[in-house]
Amino acid sequence: MKMRKRQFRIGELAQHLDVEKFVIRFWEKEFDMRTTRSTGGQRFYDDHDIEKFALIKELLYQKGFTISGAKQQIKERLKRKAIGTEETKVIGSHKTTLEQENPVNTASLSREQLEQTILDLQQKLLKLRELL
């Protein structure tokens, strides 16, 4: 006996991911995803699609990537999966948030050191603006 794949409608998928239906349609378009459609044109999704959309949501909402950055991360994951390595590689230029590994403890800095830190941060901000 052949097992049938579970299929979900867009509303069920949106509810499962806790996003609006238009977000699913937007991601489908942006990430060039092909979905199964009924003869009437209604979208149907399977478990594999749910995994893809969940990954997109994680990259965009939890990890702070842009659409472009998320696409790059997915491409890298597929490449690693194809060659058998699952190591995570984050491309910092595609992040929308700035994460600092070693935050500056300003309480222990002198006035001159604080001023230098501010100047350094202003220079970095200018460089970031140039990239945009």
Order of alpha helices (4+ residues) and beta strands (2+ residues): beta-alpha-alpha-beta-beta-alpha-alpha-alpha
